[in-house]
Amino acid sequence: MEQGRDNRPQLSVVVTTDDETFVGELEPVLGGETELIVVSTRPVRAGRATALQVLGLESSYRRNRGLAAATSDVVAFLEDGQLPAPGWREAVLNALAGGAAAAIPGDLPLHAGGNVAYDRPRLVAEHGFPLFTGAPPGSPVPDLLVLLRLRDVVAAPGMVLMRTPRRVGDARRVGRALRARRQPLLAARCAAADIRRGSVTELVELLRGVLQQEQPYEPPPAILQPPREIVKVLGGRRLVPVVARRKAKLHFLFRGGDVMVHLYAAPTAYLRAAVEAHRAVSDVATAGVPRVHACQDGADSLWLAEEMMPGAPIGEDVLSAMREQVSAWVVSLGGRPGTPLESSAGWRTHRDALLGTRFPADVRDRLRRSLEAVDGLRARHLHGDLNPRNVLFDSERFAAVDWENAALEFLPGLDLVFLFLLARGVPDENVVLKPAPLAPYLHGLGVTDALLPHALRVMLATWALGERNRRARLGVDPGPAVFEPFFLRYERLLGSYT
């Protein structure tokens, strides 16, 4: 494979196909000097190429999985059946050699997807291809939505194809995709693209009247193939999707009688550790934690079946009226005191991640001192995302759901502070600057008055780091940062009395 100066290939090509015959045709056309990544929904023999078997979700999901696997600075995307003509590779590299963000065949590809090349770091910085459009493979929607955001788009006349798939996209599909985005796209943003006036006019018509709105997203029925252990728990009960607003992660919920089933796409090691922590907590908890019935891997997925908990998300009025009962219950979720944080491998990994985050130098210095101060606290169980939406109340009992950020050993009191911090939906500075109402419960966890500012600083940094990680995910518009500005603003006030 031809490599650049840092031993990486000069070009990565991502193709979405389940056709082994096509892969066999494509490999010799690209040659051994190109990194080929084949993304498929079933096992495919890919020769020397990198093969990724993924869930049969939309086109953008498949492309983003390929993008994450690519290693070169230039990545091109082909759709099923697209074979480059001689000179295509050179045309791609030459078109992007001048620092452009993307190269297209000289006209906006409204009729078919693929055959577009990108500067990979720039595409990753733009969070890849937007999810939740419903665009199938071969659709132009993923490229359109990215090209509208990028500047410095150039034409590459040599990027022709020997064969292209049948026409699969139309203006209505593009319009639906644009309406499904979190914010309206402005036609003026395509002015920087080097495309013909006719394409711009057509695009303006597509964008005219697009309104900002949220759309519920329901996963496609084709992915509902739970593994054996999950099927056994369901006992013949049919899975019904729980339609939810778009989330910053590919996490789908289904209901099967009194069983709640979670489907996580592209599970990470972090998620797997959280699921094991949830299972361990549910085994010892007396109430308020859904019992895990089964957990099993599927193709590009992790499935979890758990007890369905009664109640509805808790409101600010209940949190205010029942502060003492809620606080005592949250403390009980943490279980018995564990070993000191400094002896927990998981906590040490988190501590190193906090110290490695590029906060301002003076902030990092104060954070380091605070981490040293809390190292002797006894660890407790962590839910990890105990916001009011994840706390159910049925007039008598409380329950915590969505445990995919759980940990067995973590900083005590974090769940308690987080719940009241977000009681009104947005971070409440008074919870941090005037923590007296929560102090008795934090004292019971070993967080003394002297340690309280240090613990709060570490909590704020933890939420800022978690937000950074969420905002780095491919496929989702991250929106404005909330927790990091909050941390940088208020940790300085904590610094005045530590």
Secondary structure, 3 states (H helix, E strand, C coil): CCECCCCCECCEEEEECCCHHHHHHHHHHHCCCCEEEEEECCCCCCCCCEEEECCCCCHHHHHHHHHHHCCCCEEEEEECCCEECCCHHHHHHHHHCCCCCEEECCCCCCCCCCCEEEEHHHHHHCCCCCCCCCCCCCCCHHHHHHHCCCCCEEECCCCCEEECCCCCCCHHHHHHHHHCCCCCCCHHHHCCCCCCHHHHHHHHHHHCCCCCCCCEECCCHHHCCCCHHHHHHHCCCCCEECCEECCCCCEEEEEECCEEEEEEECCCHHHHHHHHHHHHHHHHCCCCCCCEEEEEEECCEEEEEEECCCCEECCHHHHHHCHHHHHHHHHHHCCCCCCEHHHCHHHHHHHHHHHHCCCCHHHHHHHHHHHHHHCCCECEEECCCCCHHHEEECCCCEEECCCCCCEEEECCCHHHHHHHHCCCCCCCHHHHHCCHHHHHHHHHCCCCCCCHHHHHHHHHHHHHHHHHHHHCCCCCCCCCCCHHHHHHHHHHHHHCCC
